[in-house]
Amino acid sequence: MRLVVQTPVERILDREVTAIVAEGLEGSFGLRPRHIDYVAALRPGLLIYRDAEGNECFLAVDQGILVKEGARVVVSVRQAVAGATLEDLLEVVESRFKALDEQERVVRSAVARLKSDFLRRFSEMK
């Protein structure tokens, strides 16, 4: 099977694989080359695949959708992170979440300032 994993801004993975395990809304499921065509909504979690050499590989994925059509599987998610081992993946995911938390904190602070400024100006108009 050809596995393609993409986010809105980049293609994370494009390679031949022999098996895929993903986590859908109803639980985990597996795909092999002769599996029927399939569509599933994905929840944030691990996407595990076995490459053509038999190595087990891991991706941390955000919510998205998986579409298997013939010998091609396309996974479209908001974010995805590849890791050689689960430990490597955990480190990368933790550092990205920390960065996202900081960005969210900055955005929330900016929105709060905008709201208070708007309310102050609105009350001055009366």
N, CA and C of each residue as an Amber inpcrd file, in Angstrom:
protein
   378
   0.8490000  -1.1750000   0.0000000   0.0000000   0.0000000   0.0000000
   0.8910000   1.2340000   0.0000000   0.3780000   2.2880000  -0.5550000
   1.0760000   3.5730000  -0.5260000   0.4130000   4.4160000   0.5540000
   1.1610000   4.7950000   1.5860000   0.6490000   5.6160000   2.6760000
   1.1210000   7.0460000   2.4910000   0.1570000   7.9660000   2.4530000
   0.4540000   9.3920000   2.3560000  -0.1760000  10.0520000   3.5720000
   0.6430000  10.7710000   4.3440000   0.1520000  11.5150000   5.5000000
   0.4590000  12.9810000   5.2390000  -0.5960000  13.8080000   5.3220000
  -0.4090000  15.2240000   5.0290000  -1.1660000  16.0960000   6.0160000
  -0.6070000  17.2880000   6.2130000  -1.2590000  18.3240000   6.9990000
  -1.6400000  19.4260000   6.0190000  -2.3310000  20.4630000   6.4800000
  -2.6620000  21.5440000   5.5480000  -1.4470000  22.2390000   4.9310000
  -0.2850000  22.1300000   5.5760000   0.8790000  22.8690000   5.0820000
   2.0060000  22.0060000   4.5280000   1.9890000  20.6910000   4.8060000
   3.0900000  19.8700000   4.2940000   2.7220000  18.4000000   4.2050000
   3.4580000  17.6930000   3.3750000   3.3390000  16.2410000   3.2900000
   4.3570000  15.6530000   4.2630000   3.8630000  14.9080000   5.2320000
   4.7130000  14.3420000   6.2850000   5.3370000  13.0320000   5.8320000
   4.5840000  12.2330000   5.0850000   5.0330000  10.8820000   4.7380000
   4.4400000  10.4780000   3.4040000   5.2290000   9.7720000   2.5990000
   4.7580000   9.2040000   1.3390000   5.6330000   7.9950000   1.0630000
   5.1370000   6.7970000   1.4290000   5.9650000   5.6000000   1.2610000
   5.1230000   4.3400000   1.1970000   5.7590000   3.2760000   0.7490000
   5.1220000   1.9610000   0.6860000   5.1130000   1.3410000   2.0820000
   3.9680000   0.7660000   2.4630000   3.8290000   0.1130000   3.7630000
   3.0900000  -1.2060000   3.5740000   3.2240000  -2.0830000   4.5650000
   2.5480000  -3.3750000   4.4860000   1.3780000  -3.4820000   5.4560000
   1.3100000  -2.6010000   6.4470000   0.2090000  -2.6250000   7.4160000
   0.1060000  -1.2680000   8.0970000  -1.1210000  -0.9270000   8.5210000
  -1.3800000   0.3360000   9.2170000  -2.3250000   0.0590000  10.3740000
  -2.0410000   0.6560000  11.5250000  -2.9650000   0.6240000  12.6580000
  -3.2050000   2.0730000  13.0530000  -4.4790000   2.4510000  13.1480000
  -4.8400000   3.8280000  13.4880000  -5.9640000   3.7990000  14.5180000
  -6.2350000   4.9690000  15.0880000  -7.2900000   5.0670000  16.0790000
  -8.4100000   5.9500000  15.5580000  -9.5540000   5.3190000  15.3040000
 -10.7280000   6.0360000  14.8390000 -11.6340000   6.3920000  15.9980000
 -12.7520000   7.0090000  15.6890000 -13.6920000   7.4080000  16.7240000
 -14.3080000   6.2100000  17.4360000 -14.4130000   5.0650000  16.7490000
 -14.9760000   3.8590000  17.3530000 -13.9160000   2.9220000  17.9150000
 -12.6630000   3.3270000  17.8840000 -11.5770000   2.4950000  18.4050000
 -10.5000000   2.2490000  17.3710000  -9.5330000   1.4390000  17.7440000
  -8.4070000   1.1400000  16.8480000  -8.8390000   0.1870000  15.7380000
  -8.1650000   0.3270000  14.6040000  -8.4310000  -0.5680000  13.4800000
  -7.1430000  -0.7570000  12.7020000  -7.0900000  -1.8350000  11.9310000
  -5.9170000  -2.1370000  11.1250000  -6.2690000  -2.2590000   9.6550000
  -5.3130000  -1.9340000   8.8190000  -5.4720000  -2.0500000   7.3740000
  -4.3120000  -2.8370000   6.8000000  -4.6210000  -3.7410000   5.8970000
  -3.6170000  -4.4910000   5.1460000  -3.8780000  -4.2380000   3.6600000
  -2.9570000  -4.6180000   2.7900000  -3.1100000  -4.2960000   1.3600000
  -4.4220000  -4.7520000   0.7200000  -4.9810000  -5.8720000   1.1290000
  -6.2050000  -6.3600000   0.4800000  -7.4830000  -5.9480000   1.2150000
  -7.3620000  -5.0580000   2.1710000  -8.5330000  -4.5700000   2.8990000
  -9.4470000  -3.8240000   1.9280000 -10.7520000  -3.9020000   2.1680000
 -11.6880000  -3.1790000   1.3060000 -11.4510000  -1.6770000   1.4470000
 -11.9350000  -0.9160000   0.4860000 -11.8450000   0.5400000   0.5730000
 -12.5370000   0.9840000   1.8550000 -12.0080000   2.0390000   2.4710000
 -12.4250000   2.3700000   3.8280000 -12.2280000   3.8550000   4.0820000
 -13.1130000   4.4400000   4.8740000 -12.9870000   5.8310000   5.3020000
 -13.2280000   5.8680000   6.8000000 -12.3840000   6.5970000   7.5310000
 -12.5480000   6.6890000   8.9820000 -12.1380000   8.0650000   9.4760000
 -12.9130000   8.5800000  10.4170000 -12.5170000   9.7990000  11.1310000
 -11.5120000   9.3740000  12.1860000 -10.4000000  10.1010000  12.2700000
  -9.3450000   9.7660000  13.2310000  -9.4110000  10.6760000  14.4400000
  -9.0770000  10.1030000  15.5840000  -8.9330000  10.9060000  16.7900000
  -7.4430000  11.0970000  17.0420000  -7.0690000  12.0920000  17.8170000
  -5.6480000  12.2820000  18.1160000  -5.0690000  11.0220000  18.7770000
  -3.9070000  10.6230000  18.3070000  -3.2710000   9.4200000  18.8540000
  -2.1280000   8.9550000  17.9810000  -1.8380000   7.6700000  18.0730000
  -0.7480000   7.0870000  17.3020000  -1.2550000   6.4590000  16.0150000
  -0.4970000   6.6400000  14.9640000  -0.6880000   5.9070000  13.7220000
   0.5730000   5.0630000  13.5880000   0.3970000   3.7590000  13.5500000
   1.5350000   2.8350000  13.4800000   1.4950000   2.1690000  12.1110000
   2.6460000   2.0820000  11.4720000   2.6990000   1.3900000  10.1850000
   3.9580000   0.5370000  10.1260000   3.8890000  -0.4750000   9.2810000
   5.0360000  -1.3510000   9.0460000   5.5230000  -1.0400000   7.6370000
   6.7890000  -0.6210000   7.5500000   7.3210000  -0.2640000   6.2290000
   7.6590000  -1.5200000   5.4280000   8.0810000  -1.3270000   4.1940000
   8.3520000  -2.4450000   3.2870000   9.4590000  -3.3670000   3.8000000
  10.3500000  -2.8340000   4.6510000  11.4270000  -3.6520000   5.2240000
  10.9820000  -4.3790000   6.4900000   9.7650000  -4.1420000   6.9370000
   9.2520000  -4.8150000   8.1360000   9.4400000  -4.0450000   9.4270000
   9.9540000  -2.8180000   9.3470000  10.1510000  -2.0090000  10.5520000
   8.8310000  -1.3850000  10.9970000   8.6020000  -1.3690000  12.3070000
   7.4250000  -0.7090000  12.8580000   7.7620000   0.7590000  13.0800000
   6.9500000   1.6460000  12.5310000   7.1930000   3.0810000  12.6090000
   5.9740000   3.7720000  13.2140000   6.2100000   4.9490000  13.8030000
   5.1680000   5.6340000  14.5510000   5.0050000   7.0790000  14.1010000
   3.7540000   7.5260000  14.1000000   3.4190000   8.9230000  13.8790000
   2.4140000   9.3220000  14.9540000   2.6110000  10.4860000  15.5290000
   1.5810000  11.0550000  16.3940000   0.7530000  11.9480000  15.4820000
  -0.5700000  11.7450000  15.4920000  -1.4340000  12.5120000  14.6050000
  -2.5330000  13.2040000  15.3970000  -2.9500000  14.3170000  14.8790000
  -4.0830000  15.0460000  15.4230000  -5.3460000  14.4700000  14.7750000
  -6.4870000  15.0350000  15.1040000  -7.7120000  14.5450000  14.4850000
  -7.6720000  14.7940000  12.9900000  -8.3660000  13.9360000  12.2560000
  -8.3900000  14.0710000  10.8120000  -9.2040000  12.9670000  10.1840000
  -8.8260000  12.6090000   8.9680000  -9.5650000  11.5840000   8.2400000
  -8.5900000  10.6820000   7.4990000  -8.9510000   9.4000000   7.4110000
  -8.1710000   8.4110000   6.6790000  -9.0600000   7.8660000   5.5740000
  -8.5080000   7.8070000   4.3570000  -9.2450000   7.2640000   3.2110000
  -8.3670000   6.2140000   2.5470000  -8.8740000   4.9660000   2.4830000
  -8.1830000   3.9030000   1.7510000  -8.9700000   3.6420000   0.4860000
  -8.2980000   3.7990000  -0.6320000  -8.9160000   3.5330000  -1.9270000
  -7.9340000   2.7170000  -2.7470000  -8.2650000   1.4800000  -2.9870000
  -7.3620000   0.5830000  -3.6940000  -6.0970000   0.3730000  -2.8820000
  -4.9640000   0.6140000  -3.5130000  -3.6760000   0.4170000  -2.8330000
  -3.1260000   1.7070000  -2.2400000  -3.9510000   2.7360000  -2.1400000
  -3.5040000   4.0360000  -1.6390000  -4.2820000   4.3980000  -0.3780000
  -3.5550000   4.8260000   0.6600000  -4.1590000   5.2800000   1.9020000
  -3.6930000   6.7150000   2.1280000  -4.6570000   7.6380000   2.2070000
  -4.3320000   9.0370000   2.4360000  -4.8770000   9.4300000   3.8020000
  -4.0010000   9.9850000   4.6250000  -4.3660000  10.4610000   5.9490000
  -4.1750000  11.9710000   5.9480000  -5.2620000  12.6910000   6.1980000
  -5.2080000  14.1550000   6.2730000  -5.5210000  14.5610000   7.7050000
  -4.5640000  15.2140000   8.3390000  -4.7170000  15.6220000   9.7330000
  -4.2300000  17.0540000   9.8990000  -4.6290000  17.6740000  11.0150000
  -4.1680000  19.0390000  11.2800000  -2.6740000  19.0730000  11.5440000
  -2.2040000  18.1170000  12.3410000  -0.7770000  18.0600000  12.6840000
  -0.3430000  16.6050000  12.7490000   0.9060000  16.3630000  12.4270000
   1.4820000  15.0270000  12.5350000   2.9590000  15.1570000  12.8420000
   3.4490000  14.2330000  13.6630000   4.8580000  14.2290000  14.0510000
   5.3730000  12.8100000  13.9070000   6.4830000  12.6490000  13.2010000
   7.0970000  11.3310000  13.0350000   8.1740000  11.1250000  14.0910000
   8.3540000   9.8680000  14.4830000   9.4020000   9.5470000  15.4410000
   9.9520000   8.1640000  15.1750000  11.2600000   8.0090000  15.3100000
  11.8710000   6.7070000  15.0780000  11.4570000   5.7110000  16.1550000
  11.3940000   6.1850000  17.3930000  10.9590000   5.3390000  18.5020000
   9.8580000   6.0720000  19.2520000   9.1650000   5.3470000  20.1010000
   8.1150000   5.9910000  20.8920000   8.6990000   7.0390000  21.8280000
   9.9080000   6.7940000  22.3420000  10.5470000   7.7650000  23.2370000
  10.8650000   9.0590000  22.4980000  11.3950000   8.9450000  21.2740000
  11.6820000  10.1270000  20.4540000  10.3920000  10.8910000  20.1580000
   9.3640000  10.1390000  19.8290000   8.0830000  10.7480000  19.5050000
   7.5080000  11.4810000  20.7090000   7.6170000  10.8880000  21.8760000
   7.1150000  11.5180000  23.0970000   7.8230000  12.8480000  23.3490000
   9.1380000  12.8810000  23.1650000   9.8940000  14.1200000  23.3630000
   9.4410000  15.2090000  22.3930000   9.2890000  14.8480000  21.1210000
   8.8870000  15.8250000  20.1080000   7.4810000  16.3380000  20.3960000
   6.5610000  15.4330000  20.7180000   5.1790000  15.8300000  20.9930000
   5.1140000  16.7340000  22.2170000   5.8310000  16.3740000  23.2730000
   5.8230000  17.2090000  24.4750000   6.3610000  18.6080000  24.1910000
   7.4540000  18.7100000  23.4300000   8.0100000  20.0320000  23.1360000
   7.0550000  20.8430000  22.2670000   6.3770000  20.1910000  21.3080000
   5.4090000  20.9150000  20.4660000   4.2110000  21.3690000  21.2780000
   3.7340000  20.5070000  22.2020000   2.5970000  20.9020000  23.0300000
   2.9620000  22.0650000  23.9240000   4.1710000  22.0750000  24.4590000
   4.5970000  23.2020000  25.2850000   4.6060000  24.4870000  24.4650000
   5.1130000  24.4080000  23.2390000   5.1390000  25.5890000  22.3630000
   3.7150000  26.0350000  22.0310000   2.8260000  25.0850000  21.7480000
   1.4390000  25.4360000  21.4460000   0.7500000  26.0440000  22.6590000
   1.0120000  25.4860000  23.8440000   0.4290000  26.0540000  25.0640000
   0.8670000  27.5000000  25.2540000   2.1420000  27.7820000  25.0030000
   2.6530000  29.1410000  25.1320000   1.9840000  30.0540000  24.1020000
   1.8510000  29.5890000  22.8660000   1.1920000  30.3830000  21.8280000
  -0.2620000  30.6670000  22.2060000  -0.9500000  29.6500000  22.7120000
  -2.3450000  29.8390000  23.1170000  -2.4450000  30.8400000  24.2600000
  -1.5050000  30.7880000  25.1960000  -1.5150000  31.7240000  26.3140000
  -1.3360000  33.1510000  25.7940000  -0.4240000  33.3540000  24.8630000
  -0.1820000  34.6750000  24.2910000  -1.4240000  35.1670000  23.5420000
  -2.0490000  34.2900000  22.7710000  -3.2450000  34.6730000  22.0160000
  -4.3900000  35.0190000  22.9660000  -4.6030000  34.1930000  24.0010000
  -5.6690000  34.4830000  24.9680000  -5.4350000  35.8310000  25.6410000
  -4.1910000  36.1290000  25.9590000  -3.8580000  37.4040000  26.5900000
  -4.1530000  38.5660000  25.6370000  -3.7870000  38.4150000  24.3730000
  -4.0380000  39.4660000  23.3860000  -5.5390000  39.6770000  23.1770000
  -6.3010000  38.5970000  23.1320000  -7.7560000  38.7140000  22.9660000
  -8.3640000  39.4080000  24.1760000  -7.8990000  39.0650000  25.3680000
  -8.4180000  39.7050000  26.5820000  -8.1370000  41.2100000  26.5530000
  -6.9280000  41.6030000  26.1030000  -6.6040000  43.0310000  25.9940000
  -7.5020000  43.7210000  24.9760000  -7.7380000  43.0730000  23.8370000
  -8.6140000  43.6460000  22.8170000 -10.0350000  43.8230000  23.3520000
 -10.5340000  42.8200000  24.0550000 -11.8880000  42.9160000  24.6170000
 -11.9860000  44.0690000  25.6100000 -11.0030000  44.1460000  26.5090000
 -11.0760000  45.2100000  27.5140000 -10.9350000  46.5860000  26.8640000
 -10.0830000  46.6920000  25.8530000  -9.9300000  47.9670000  25.1470000
 -11.2250000  48.3330000  24.4230000 -11.8500000  47.3600000  23.7860000
 -13.1140000  47.5990000  23.0950000 -14.1840000  48.0630000  24.0820000
 -14.3070000  47.3650000  25.2130000 -15.3130000  47.7320000  26.2060000
 -15.0470000  49.1240000  26.7800000 -13.7760000  49.4320000  27.0170000
 -13.4240000  50.7530000  27.5380000 -13.8090000  51.8380000  26.5400000
 -13.4780000  51.6380000  25.2680000 -13.8090000  52.6400000  24.2290000
 -15.3070000  52.7330000  24.0200000 -15.9870000  51.6030000  24.0880000
 -17.4330000  51.6070000  23.9180000 -18.1190000  52.3780000  25.0480000
 -17.6370000  52.1690000  26.2710000 -18.2370000  52.8680000  27.4070000
 -17.9250000  54.3690000  27.3650000 -16.7840000  54.7670000  26.7820000
 -16.4410000  56.1820000  26.6470000 -17.3280000  56.8850000  25.6310000
 -17.8820000  56.1350000  24.6780000 -18.7230000  56.7080000  23.6320000
 -20.0880000  57.1340000  24.1810000 -20.5120000  56.5720000  25.2700000
 -21.8450000  56.8790000  25.8270000 -21.8980000  58.1920000  26.4880000
